[in-house]
Amino acid sequence: MTTTGSVGGVARARIEALFEAEQRRYVAAHPVSQQRTGHGIAGFYDGVPMHWMRDWSMPFPFLVASAQGSTLRDVDGNEYADFCLGDTGSMFGHSPAPVAAAIARQASQGLTYMLPTDDAVVVGQLLVERFGLPHWQVATTATDANRFALRVARAVTGRPKILVFNGCYHGTVDETFVRLAAGRAVQRPGLLGQVTDLTQLARVVEFNDVAGLERELAHGDVACVITEPVLTNSCMVLPAPGFLAAVRRLTRAAGTLLLIDETHTISTGPGGYTRVHGLEPDLFVLGKPIAGGVPASVWGMTDDVARRLDAVRASMPSGHSGMGTTLSANALALAAMRATLEHVMTDAAYATMERLAGVLVTGLQATITAHRLPWHAVRVGARVEFICAPGPLLDGGQAEAAHAPELERAIHLALLNRGCLIAPFHNMMLVCPVTTERQITRLQEAFAEVAATLVA
Ligand SMILES: Cc1ncc(COP(=O)(O)O)c(C=O)c1O
């Protein structure tokens, strides 16, 4: 890495010095993790059970000993205020008591039988009441839910393509791995084993670009627009006033379905961004935290989509639909989902999350302003992010340009060494219902100390 020039308004030499110092500090604080994992955990390709576990800023991942609520502990006895929360999988805190009890209860009654339980009877009703759509299915990951919902969109519209916004992420759904380069749709670089040309399956436009959306929909071949209401998988981009209403109006006019992926924006409220802002999706997806950390996701559809799906199915021979997986909607997942919906994703929980996230974002912005850093802080409900570039960002292209990997990894590691764990992929922090004021203060102070070091 070159150490001349600057990134995000900070001298490269200073970033490098911070990163090196923090790496030494990390190694010194994690002898047990280092000794047990060595140069990687034996038996696992690349030294970890899932390769994303290598995507953190630390020289080697620490081994987690336990996590409860908003606090995580490692095998070296270090304690962290957890603002990553499993990158949203544990957004309502680690092992909430009602979920832990439901899991324990179900554990002695069988875990999966490909038949429904009484919990399914309750969960079906809860999903309808909470999210407003009348027809639901359960899958195992948000990726799967998106994949199945997109298949339905293609089936009922008879159209081949989907449309995504530049900078999106909806899981490992092949046809969403496209982006804009110099105004043209291209495949994302780095895809392994990619044999089809994904640009044949998808159109891409910039978020907040109403004219671009109208132009691409005019081709008449788009089955579905899939989007998060806020782009959260790049540096965070909020919708411009009226943008989501325009998306709805234009998709309806074009005979294109609208899939709202709430997997991250469920941070907004108990019914997601959709309910808070009165969106009207045809298809709705929610994964990650819906079962308190047990793998599960849900996807819902309107009456109209369901009726059209009925008609398509009736017109086809029976056989493989290309949807569903064996362990989907298993008894354990449904028990955990019921406990989460009934007792964890409550109005009271969201009120706490909203309040503390507001405190956090204000504190971070105050530090940024005090140091005259060309950065900004932004949030959607309980999801807060600092971005090492001026804002607000308007689209995925700007969000990509705002990303500052070498600066961000130094900050992440410095926060970690100060007892605050934030998400590895960008600068995302989640507040859960049991995050404490002290943990918020700890993160604000750590951020202020790191910022001061960077500009000193
Ligand atoms: C908006 C959104 N949708 C879908 C997914 C995929 O989730 P999973 O990896 O659990 O399948 C993600 C993951 O980050 C996401 O952010």
The ligand as an ORCA input file, in Angstrom:
! r2SCAN-3c Opt
* xyz 0 1
  C     -30.951     -6.844      1.936
  C     -30.420     -8.229      2.003
  N     -31.103     -9.226      1.441
  C     -30.665    -10.496      1.478
  C     -29.486    -10.809      2.120
  C     -29.030    -12.239      2.155
  O     -29.089    -12.769      3.422
  P     -28.519    -14.237      3.672
  O     -27.032    -14.133      3.501
  O     -28.905    -14.531      5.080
  O     -29.138    -15.133      2.691
  C     -28.734     -9.811      2.704
  C     -27.454    -10.119      3.369
  O     -26.706     -9.270      3.777
  C     -29.213     -8.490      2.655
  O     -28.538     -7.484      3.207
*
